Amino acid sequence: MSASTHPKHIALLVCDTPMPSVLAEHGDYDKIFSVLLKESLPAAHDFNVDSYDVVHKMEYPDENKLEKYDCIMLTGSAASAYEDREWIHKLVAFVRRIAETKPMIKLVGICYGHQIISMAIGGTCVKNYGKWEVGPTPMTMTELGKGLLRVSGDELILQEMHQDHVPTVPPNCHLLASTPISINQGYVRFAPDTAPPADGTQVDPSTIQIFTVQGHPEFTQGIMDKLVVARTEKGILTKEIKEDADKRSALRNDGVIVGQAIWRVLGVGA
């Protein structure tokens, strides 16, 4: 990092704890997300991550510290965003306040984070009629999605592990990608007084205030394999769902592409 490069400061709102086998081999969510961010980071830049346990400690950046953050990022979770729990209500309220009053702070939501942000800004989250998306999942990009993520084709592949979903795009937001099972695979909301480009491929990432994806760009195939085995053994996933996910385990993982887009939203990289 050059001496003149200002590190980006990220507040990671940790909404769950990885299962023991993932924790032992890959670390906690602070480490897992830091690995993705480091692998995606352009040269000559640096960043800091401060983690906040919003589940057990219900902790958040205090008001004085909040102003230093360039981004607030929400992790995945085994919980449902619509559950009647104190920590979830507090999380939704915090995200709503940031979205409404701190437009200079970027909001990034991953899976559960995507769902929580949706609820905070006027959207919904529901169960998808028992339909799961598990493992590497191809999705079709919109023109805006292709412009932001800079993919040459129409397809992005991310690890997925969810049956809850956001069935529609929240107000004033713009869709990035879809699958046949879950139409809303991510969206953006532009900063106040900023309109999306007429040509989606010419998007200026720095004008985006909110960026979400339903998938897990931070998950490697090794992490996914452990999750699938454990959740099948517990009866959460059926044998058929596991077999289907296993068939796609050799597909590429475009998580770093999403990581690079996150950095561009934060003003890092061309």
C-alpha positions as CSV (number, residue, x, y, z in Angstrom):
1,M,0.0,0.0,0.0
2,S,1.3,3.4,-0.9
3,A,1.6,5.9,2.0
4,S,-1.0,8.2,0.3
5,T,-3.7,5.5,-0.1
6,H,-6.4,5.8,2.5
7,P,-7.5,2.4,3.8
8,K,-11.3,1.7,3.5
9,H,-13.0,1.1,6.8
10,I,-15.7,-1.6,6.9
11,A,-18.1,-2.4,9.7
12,L,-19.1,-6.1,9.5
13,L,-22.4,-6.9,11.1
14,V,-22.1,-10.5,12.0
15,C,-25.5,-12.2,12.0
16,D,-24.5,-15.8,12.8
17,T,-21.6,-18.1,13.8
18,P,-20.2,-20.6,11.3
19,M,-20.9,-24.2,12.1
20,P,-18.0,-25.9,14.0
21,S,-16.4,-27.7,11.1
22,V,-16.3,-24.5,9.0
23,L,-15.1,-22.5,12.0
24,A,-12.2,-24.9,12.6
25,E,-10.9,-24.9,9.1
26,H,-11.9,-21.5,7.7
27,G,-12.3,-19.3,10.7
28,D,-15.1,-17.0,11.7
29,Y,-17.0,-14.6,9.5
30,D,-14.5,-11.9,10.1
31,K,-11.8,-14.1,8.6
32,I,-14.0,-15.5,5.8
33,F,-15.1,-12.1,4.6
34,S,-11.6,-10.6,5.0
35,V,-10.3,-13.4,2.7
36,L,-12.8,-12.5,0.0
37,L,-12.2,-8.8,0.3
38,K,-8.4,-9.3,0.2
39,E,-8.6,-11.6,-2.9
40,S,-10.8,-9.0,-4.7
41,L,-8.8,-5.9,-3.7
42,P,-6.9,-4.0,-6.3
43,A,-3.2,-3.6,-5.7
44,A,-1.9,-0.6,-3.7
45,H,-5.0,-0.5,-1.5
46,D,-5.8,-1.6,2.0
47,F,-8.8,-2.0,4.4
48,N,-9.8,-2.5,8.0
49,V,-12.7,-4.6,9.2
50,D,-14.4,-4.2,12.6
51,S,-16.8,-6.9,13.5
52,Y,-20.0,-6.4,15.5
53,D,-21.9,-9.3,17.0
54,V,-25.5,-8.2,16.4
55,V,-27.0,-11.5,17.6
56,H,-25.7,-12.3,21.0
57,K,-24.3,-8.9,22.0
58,M,-26.6,-6.7,19.9
59,E,-23.6,-4.4,19.4
60,Y,-23.3,-1.7,16.8
61,P,-20.8,1.2,16.0
62,D,-21.4,4.1,18.3
63,E,-22.4,7.4,16.7
64,N,-18.9,8.9,16.9
65,K,-17.3,5.8,15.3
66,L,-20.0,5.4,12.7
67,E,-18.8,8.4,10.7
68,K,-15.4,6.8,10.0
69,Y,-16.9,3.8,8.1
70,D,-17.0,3.7,4.3
71,C,-19.2,0.6,4.3
72,I,-21.5,-1.4,6.6
73,M,-21.7,-5.0,5.5
74,L,-24.2,-7.7,6.7
75,T,-23.3,-11.4,6.7
76,G,-25.5,-14.4,6.1
77,S,-27.4,-16.2,8.8
78,A,-29.4,-19.4,9.5
79,A,-32.2,-17.2,11.0
80,S,-35.1,-15.8,9.0
81,A,-35.3,-12.1,8.5
82,Y,-39.0,-12.0,9.3
83,E,-38.7,-13.7,12.7
84,D,-40.0,-11.9,15.7
85,R,-36.7,-11.6,17.6
86,E,-35.4,-8.6,19.5
87,W,-32.0,-8.7,17.7
88,I,-33.6,-8.9,14.3
89,H,-35.9,-5.9,15.0
90,K,-32.9,-3.9,16.2
91,L,-30.9,-4.9,13.1
92,V,-33.6,-3.8,10.7
93,A,-34.1,-0.5,12.6
94,F,-30.4,0.2,12.5
95,V,-30.1,-0.5,8.7
96,R,-33.2,1.6,8.0
97,R,-31.6,4.5,9.9
98,I,-28.4,4.2,7.9
99,A,-30.2,3.9,4.6
100,E,-32.3,7.0,5.3
101,T,-29.9,9.3,7.1
102,K,-26.3,8.3,6.1
103,P,-26.2,8.2,2.3
104,M,-22.4,8.5,2.4
105,I,-22.1,5.1,4.0
106,K,-22.4,2.2,1.6
107,L,-24.7,-0.7,2.6
108,V,-23.7,-4.2,1.4
109,G,-25.9,-7.2,2.1
110,I,-25.0,-10.9,1.6
111,C,-27.8,-13.5,1.6
112,Y,-29.4,-12.8,5.0
113,G,-28.0,-9.3,4.7
114,H,-29.7,-8.9,1.4
115,Q,-33.0,-9.9,3.0
116,I,-32.6,-7.7,6.1
117,I,-31.7,-4.6,3.9
118,S,-34.8,-5.4,1.8
119,M,-37.1,-5.3,4.9
120,A,-35.4,-2.1,6.1
121,I,-36.1,-0.2,2.9
122,G,-39.7,-1.2,2.2
123,G,-39.3,-4.7,0.7
124,T,-40.3,-8.1,2.1
125,C,-38.7,-11.5,2.8
126,V,-40.7,-14.8,2.8
127,K,-40.2,-18.5,2.5
128,N,-40.0,-19.6,-1.2
129,Y,-42.6,-22.3,-0.9
130,G,-40.1,-24.9,0.3
131,K,-37.8,-24.3,-2.7
132,W,-34.1,-24.3,-1.9
133,E,-31.1,-23.0,-3.8
134,V,-28.0,-24.8,-2.7
135,G,-24.4,-24.9,-4.1
136,P,-23.0,-23.2,-7.2
137,T,-26.0,-21.6,-8.9
138,P,-26.0,-20.0,-12.4
139,M,-28.0,-16.8,-12.6
140,T,-29.0,-14.6,-15.5
141,M,-27.7,-11.0,-15.3
142,T,-29.7,-7.9,-16.2
143,E,-27.9,-5.2,-18.3
144,L,-27.3,-3.2,-15.1
145,G,-25.9,-6.3,-13.4
146,K,-23.5,-7.0,-16.3
147,G,-22.4,-3.4,-16.3
148,L,-21.7,-3.3,-12.5
149,L,-20.1,-6.8,-12.3
150,R,-18.4,-6.4,-15.6
151,V,-19.2,-9.9,-16.9
152,S,-18.8,-10.6,-20.6
153,G,-21.6,-13.1,-20.9
154,D,-25.1,-13.2,-19.4
155,E,-24.3,-15.5,-16.5
156,L,-22.9,-15.3,-13.0
157,I,-22.3,-18.3,-10.7
158,L,-22.4,-18.0,-6.9
159,Q,-22.7,-20.4,-4.0
160,E,-26.2,-20.4,-2.6
161,M,-27.8,-21.7,0.6
162,H,-31.3,-20.4,1.2
163,Q,-35.0,-21.1,1.0
164,D,-36.1,-17.6,2.2
165,H,-36.0,-15.0,-0.5
166,V,-36.9,-11.4,-1.4
167,P,-39.8,-12.0,-3.9
168,T,-39.8,-8.5,-5.4
169,V,-37.3,-5.7,-5.9
170,P,-37.7,-3.1,-3.1
171,P,-38.8,0.4,-3.9
172,N,-36.4,2.6,-5.9
173,C,-34.0,-0.4,-6.4
174,H,-32.8,-2.0,-9.6
175,L,-32.4,-5.7,-10.2
176,L,-29.0,-7.3,-11.0
177,A,-29.7,-11.0,-11.6
178,S,-32.4,-13.7,-11.5
179,T,-32.8,-17.5,-11.4
180,P,-35.9,-19.5,-12.2
181,I,-36.4,-20.3,-8.5
182,S,-35.8,-16.8,-7.1
183,I,-36.2,-13.8,-9.4
184,N,-34.4,-11.4,-7.0
185,Q,-30.7,-12.4,-6.8
186,G,-29.5,-9.0,-5.9
187,Y,-30.2,-5.3,-6.5
188,V,-28.7,-1.8,-6.1
189,R,-30.1,1.5,-4.9
190,F,-28.4,4.6,-6.2
191,A,-27.5,7.5,-3.9
192,P,-30.2,10.2,-3.5
193,D,-30.6,12.5,-6.5
194,T,-28.7,10.0,-8.7
195,A,-30.5,8.2,-11.5
196,P,-29.5,4.8,-13.0
197,P,-27.8,5.1,-16.4
198,A,-30.0,4.8,-19.4
199,D,-27.4,2.3,-20.7
200,G,-26.9,-0.2,-17.8
201,T,-23.5,-1.1,-19.0
202,Q,-22.2,2.4,-18.3
203,V,-23.0,2.4,-14.5
204,D,-20.8,4.4,-12.2
205,P,-20.4,2.1,-9.2
206,S,-19.5,5.0,-6.9
207,T,-23.0,6.4,-7.3
208,I,-24.5,3.3,-5.7
209,Q,-25.6,3.5,-2.0
210,I,-26.9,-0.1,-1.5
211,F,-25.6,-3.3,-3.1
212,T,-27.0,-6.7,-2.3
213,V,-26.7,-10.3,-3.5
214,Q,-28.7,-13.3,-2.5
215,G,-25.7,-15.7,-3.0
216,H,-22.6,-16.1,-1.0
217,P,-19.5,-14.7,-2.7
218,E,-17.5,-15.4,0.5
219,F,-18.2,-19.2,0.4
220,T,-15.6,-21.5,-1.2
221,Q,-16.6,-24.9,-2.4
222,G,-14.9,-26.4,0.7
223,I,-17.2,-24.3,2.9
224,M,-20.3,-25.2,0.9
225,D,-19.4,-28.9,1.0
226,K,-19.3,-28.9,4.8
227,L,-22.6,-27.0,5.0
228,V,-24.4,-29.3,2.6
229,V,-23.2,-32.5,4.5
230,A,-24.1,-31.1,7.9
231,R,-27.5,-29.8,6.9
232,T,-28.3,-33.1,5.1
233,E,-27.4,-35.1,8.2
234,K,-29.6,-32.9,10.3
235,G,-32.5,-33.4,7.9
236,I,-32.6,-29.7,6.9
237,L,-31.8,-30.6,3.3
238,T,-33.1,-33.7,1.5
239,K,-30.9,-36.3,-0.1
240,E,-32.2,-35.1,-3.5
241,I,-31.1,-31.5,-2.8
242,K,-27.7,-32.7,-1.7
243,E,-27.2,-34.8,-4.9
244,D,-28.3,-31.9,-7.0
245,A,-25.8,-29.6,-5.3
246,D,-23.1,-32.2,-5.6
247,K,-23.6,-32.4,-9.4
248,R,-22.8,-28.7,-9.7
249,S,-19.8,-28.6,-7.3
250,A,-17.3,-28.4,-10.2
251,L,-18.8,-25.2,-11.6
252,R,-16.7,-22.1,-11.3
253,N,-17.2,-19.7,-8.4
254,D,-17.6,-16.0,-9.3
255,G,-17.4,-14.8,-5.8
256,V,-14.3,-12.7,-6.5
257,I,-16.2,-10.9,-9.3
258,V,-18.7,-9.8,-6.7
259,G,-15.9,-8.8,-4.4
260,Q,-14.4,-6.6,-7.1
261,A,-17.8,-4.9,-7.6
262,I,-18.0,-4.2,-3.9
263,W,-14.7,-2.5,-4.1
264,R,-15.8,-0.4,-7.1
265,V,-18.9,0.6,-5.2
266,L,-16.5,1.8,-2.4
267,G,-14.6,3.8,-4.9
268,V,-11.6,1.4,-5.2
269,G,-10.5,0.3,-8.6
270,A,-11.3,1.6,-12.1
